[in-house]
Amino acid sequence: MQNSYHVYRSRQDIGSRIRYLHSEVRLSIALIDMGGKDALVDAIEYYHTQHSWPITVFLSDSTDILSELRMQFPLVTFIHFPQPVSTGAMINVMANECYATYFLVTRSDLRISALDEESVFTLFEREKNPAVLTPHIRDRFDEMIPTVEVPRMEHNLVDPLPFIPLGDLNTTLYPFMGLGIYERALFQRLRGFDEAISGEYWQFLDFGMRCWLYGYSIFSVSVFQLRFPYRQFIIENRTPQGSVNRVMTKALAFRQINGKNSIRRIGRRTDSQYLKESMKKRLALFKLDFKELIENWSPPEDPQEGR
């Protein structure tokens, strides 16, 4: 799905086009506007002064403040969508428009409380095929939010169970709220977030399951931490959307038996059109099926209820 948008490149970003031909930028920051001019200005000032990496701000329906922001922050790139779009769509655009090896996705209502860049780069090189490294996240009272997602099936739906991160490294099924550090080239090879899916949670879940089933990993890491300075309750909207059958078909219709890949219908959750038109084309990409993924998964400890 193609979304209309306009890129207002910073002076620094224009120069990076030339430098990119000789040496690639290692990390770039995608800052997503969550509403409110003052909050956005505060966030841009924070990220601009506290971190040296290039910043791209994503806005939709904010033309009234765009000119003012560009004058106030000439070294920041702005990408404007004339219509509201999902976070997944914005991240897809970030992967297309930035020049970095990795890009970090955050929001205007979040602040980075810890980021060891060299450790992040080392983890990407050392761990097993990571597509995304996701942060530990704390609320305004410094309480850890359960963002480690463990795969499970419930009522014929994939319904991940949330855990508090423990230790320095945990496997997680998908990037919570889309937040994380992505390897740009791999993200594009995986085709990014599926914008034909309605509901941001379902887009994030679909991408995460695709990573794991295709043989890539997602880790929650302690060397990258975010904090909501003004929010206490962080709730995902997991309400099933009209395209939930597409998500379930992509994850559950594939089976691997005795090393042979095959596809099957999954009952009333089958998206027949996707199964017929797309699953067979992608059959060779799968490295394991969802049943095996669940069987091999090791959760941290006690799940956190009532998120």
C-alpha positions, 0 to 999 in steps of 0.5 A: 500500500502506497501512502502520499507523503512529503520529505522536508530534508534537513541541511545535514540530511542533504549533505549526507546524501553525498557522504552516503556514497562514501561511508554509511551512517550507522544509526538514525532516529525516527521520532513519531509525533503523538500529538501536541505542539509543545510536547513535540517541540520538547521531544525534538529539542531533547533528541536533538541535544542529547543524541548526535544521530540524524533525526527524522520527525514523522507528522500527519495532519500537522501542516499548521506547525510544520513551517515553524518547526522547520525554521526552529530545527533546520538540522532535522528532517521532517516527513509529513503525511497529509492523511493519518497513517499507522505507525507501521506505515511511518516505519516503512517510509523511514526504511526507504528514506533514511541512509543508515545501517540501523534506525531507532523508532521512538515517539514524542511521548518517550525519552531514551533513558539508556542507549549503549550504541556500541553494545547495540551494534555488537548484539546485531553482529553477535546474536542469531540473525536479529531483525530488531532489538527492542527496548526495556520501557518504564512508565512515569513511576519508573515501573517496568512495563511488560514488553517481552511477548511470549507466543501462545494460542488462545481461542484459535488466535495467536495471543502473546503473553506479556512478561517483564524483561529479565536480565540483559537479553530476552527473546520476544515475539514482536516489537512492542508498539513498533519501538526498537532498533531495526536493521534497515536492509533486513527490514526491507527484505522482510517487506516491512509492516503489512499495511493491508492489515488494519490495527497497529498491534496486528501489524506489529504482531504479523511482522514479528511472527514473520521474522521468527518463521523466516529464521530471524530473531527479535530481542529485548535488550537492557542496553536500550531503554525508554521511559514514558515521563508523563504516562502510567498506563500503557495499553495495546489495543488487541481488539480483532480487526477485519484483517485478523484472518490475514494475520493468522493465515500468514502465521498458521497456514504453514506447516513443516513435517519431516523437513517438508514445507506445506500449506493448509487451511486453518478453519474459519480463520483462513484468508482464502485469497491470501492463501491462494495468491501469496502463501505458495510464493513464500513457501521456500522462505519459511524455516519453521512453523508456529507450532515448533516456535511455541514448543521451542520458546523459553519464557522469562518467568511469571507473566504480568497480568492486566496490562 
